[in-house]
Amino acid sequence: MTLDPASRDALALRLGEIACEAGRLILSLSAQNTARLKADGSPSTEADLAAERLILERLAAAWPDIPVVAEETAEAVRPKDLFFLVDPLDGTRDFIAGSDEYCVNIALVAAGRPVAAAVAAPALGRLWVAGTRAAAGAVPATSNEPLRLTPARTRPAPAGGLVALVSRRHGDEATEQCLASLPIAERRTAGSALKFCLIASGEADLYVRCGPTREWDTAAGDHVLTTAGGGVVQAGGSPLTYGRHGDRFVNGPFAALGDPSLAPHLGQSLAVCR
């Protein structure tokens, strides 16, 4: 596979189409949201499983030689230098509760960093894709409709204070301590990878997460936000890296930000998460 700019942008569009198709499937199964618990205690539904099967089939048909690390089958696959990361239904708890704030996340990772990605929020009808640049649009009603996208761009940090996105289900004391060190003017709740994408579209400024996440939760949103002009940093200010099978694909504390000028302070503030 070539990863020149044109190829990355075309690949991102195809990932967007696959994410939208999986999202429409999830919507069709929204009444079948009875959960089962996985070995790690997290929930899964028939929609998670069906969406993952569809995504795996589409990726295998287009790129049969590239391995896929997906949430429901992660332990069975070891990543290579080039691999896909997939969360077929990011925000399963929200889905079960009847919330619209869940996403389909697909990212292609090369040498530890995403290079193309798509995030679809089917119940909200919203889509973000990113190759060399980020774009946003609506989830088409059918696979026959083309994607209609416009550029997505972060905003500068507002002089009156930041809008911070906070998880509805994952608050913790360490995150609160980190946020307390920042000029926060407003907090808004949001679910799943939607938080990265809202920042990418200039609708918010910051998302801090001190509790554990997995790589498939963040890779696609990370790339959308980074190519929209923002970034995702961990303690010390370095970006997240992907493909850490030996760590069971667990991320450390991080901050997603719209204005890169915030990165040095956030890298220092994340030290309280440890």
Secondary structure, DSSP 8 states (H G I E B T S, - for coil): ---SHHHHHHHHHHHHHHHHHHHHHHHHTTT----EE-TTS-EE-HHHHHHHHHHHHHHHHH-TTS-EEEGGGGGG----SEEEEEEEEETHHHHHHT-S--EEEEEEEETTEEEEEEEEETTTTEEEEESSSEEEEE--SSTTS---EEE-------TT-EEEEEESS---HHHHHHHHTS-EEEEEEE-TTHHHHHHHTTS--EEEE-S-EEHHHHHHHHHHHHHTT-EEEETTS-B-----GGGTTEE--EEEESSGGGHHHHHHHGGGG-
